[in-house]
Amino acid sequence: MKFRTPVIIASAMAVSACGINSVPTADENVKAKWADVQADYQRRADLIPNLVATVKGSVQGEDKILTDVINARAKATSINITADDLSDASKMQQFQQAQGNLNGSLSRLLANVEAYPQLKSQDNFQTLMSQLEGTENRITIAIRDYNQAVQAYNTRIRTFPDAIGAKVFYGAKPKVPYQATTPGAENAPTVDFGNMS
């Protein structure tokens, strides 16, 4: 009996240091941060129909741009990533690509609005633009928080002693960080006010 007690205590300490609690905690944190990313993208998707309706009422002959925004929104909202998909690089890439296409369509729409000063002065448009800008900021913060949670999780499942529990008990796989997929996202946009003289 005297010999078994220290072995049991040592075994319990070894198991507790092998990620039994820390790996699922880190995994749940990643899932919660991903839910925040999805909520902010959904908020943006919900704002877009109001923005398009407001612009459509004031901008004539810009149907292609408005159609592109509507189609990009539909595609971006049709791709769902569940918590189980966070380790699937191809599904994450599809989601990121759809969101990037929507960003591009919105950018073209907003650049086109510059030609319609009466639209920019409308209260509804100003309110929607403020909400959209706030949403984009929320998305940026949510993605940063998600990527930090992914980094912490991936580090935890790859370092000793948690790597033992991560593999043996959970079969843990690394999560995929969110990356910008918009073509040319690394380049600053060019602002051109035309010939102002």
N, C-alpha and C positions, 0 to 999 in steps of 0.2 A: 503494500500500500504506500509506503513512504516513497518508493521510486516512481509510482504512477502519478502522484500529485504534481511534482515538478514537470514531468513530461506533458501532462494535460495543460498546465499553465503555459509552458513553452509553446505547445501546439496552438493554443488559443491566441497567444500573442503573435505567432507567425501568421496565422490565418487572418487576424485583424489587420495586419500590415500588408496584406496582399490585395488590397483594393476591393474587399468584400462590400464595403459601404461607399468608398470614394468613387469607384467606377460608375455605379448606377446614379449617384448624385451628380457627377459630371455629365453623364448621358442625359439625365432629365433637364439639366441646365441648358444643354445644347438644344433640346427639343423646345423648351420654353422660349429661348431666344429666336428659334426659327418661327415659332408661332407669332412673335412680335413682328418679324419681317413680313410674314404673310398678311397680318392684320393691316400693316401700313400700305402694302401693295393693294389690298382690297379697298382701303380708304381712297387711294388714288383712282382705282377703277370706278368707284362710286361717284367721284367728282367729275370724271370725264364726260358723261352724258350731259350734265348741266353746263359744262364749259362749251361743248360742241353746240348745244342748243342756243346758248347765248351768242356765240360767234356766228352761227348760221343765220340768226335773225339780222345781223348787221353786215355780214360779208357776203357779197354776191359773187358768183362765178368761181368760188373756191371749193367746189364739190369734191374734187379729187383729194385735196388735203384732208378735208373733213372725213371722207370715206376711208382714207388711209388710217386716220386716228381711230375711227370706229372699228375697223378690221383688226388693227394692232391690239386694241383693247380686248376684243373678243378672243383673240389668240392668247394674249397674256393671261386672261382669266380662265381659259380652258385647260391650262397646264397646272396641275396640282401636285405638290410635293408633300408627301406625308412624312412623319418622323422616321418611318422605316426606310425612306428613300434617301436619307441624308448621307448615306455611305455610297450611293450610286452616282458616280461622276457623270454619266451620260444623261440621267434625268435632271441633275442639277444644271448641266449645261443647256438643256432644252429650256428649262425655266428661265435661266439667266438670259438666253438669247431672245426669248419672247419679251421679257421685260426691257431688254435693250432696244428691240424694234419699236416698242411703244414709246420709249424715251425719244428715239429719233423722230417718230411721227409727231409727237408733241412739240419737239423743238422746231420742226418745219411749220407747224401751225402757229406757234407763238412768233416766229420770225415773220410770217406772213401778216400777222395782226398789226405789225408796225406800220403797214401802209394804210391803216384805218384808224386815224386819230379819234374819230367819234366813238369807236368801240372802246378804246382804252380809257375814255373818260366816263363810261357807264359804270354806275355803282355795282351792278351785278357782276360785271366782268372783273372789276377791281377786287371784289370780295372773293370770287372764284380763284383769281390769280394768287391772292394772299393765302387761301386755303391750299392751293396746289403747291405753292412754294413751301409752306409749312409741312406739307405731306412729304415732299421730296427731302426736306431736312430730316424728318422722322425716319424715312427709309434709310438714309445715309447712316444715321445713328444706330438703327436696328441692325443693319448689315455689319457695322463695326462691332457691335456687341455680340452678334452671332459668331463672327469670325474669331473674336477673342475666346468665346466659349468653346469653339471647335479646336482652337489651338491648345487650350487647357486640357480638353478631353483627349486629344491626340497625343499630347505629351504624357498625360497620366497613363494611358494604356500602353505606352512604349517604354516607360521607365520603371526600374526596379524600386520597390517590390510590387507595385500595383500591376505591372505587366503580367505577373504570374496569375493573379486572380482574374484579370481582364481576359486572358486567353482560356484558362482552365474552366472558370465558372460561367463566363458570359460570352465567350467566342467573339469578343469585341473587335470591330473593324473601324478603321479611321473614318471620320466624318469628312465631308467635302466642304472646304471653305467657299464662300460666295466670291466670285470674281467678275469684274466688269467684262462684258462681252460685246459692248457696242463698238462697231468698227471706228477706229480713230479716237476712242475715249481718252487715250493718253495725251491727245493734242488739245490745246486750248482753242475754243471756238473763235472764229474771226468775226469781228463786228464791223459792219460796213454801213455807214449812214448815207451812202450815195454821194452825189454831188450837192453839197450844201451851200455852195456859193451863190 
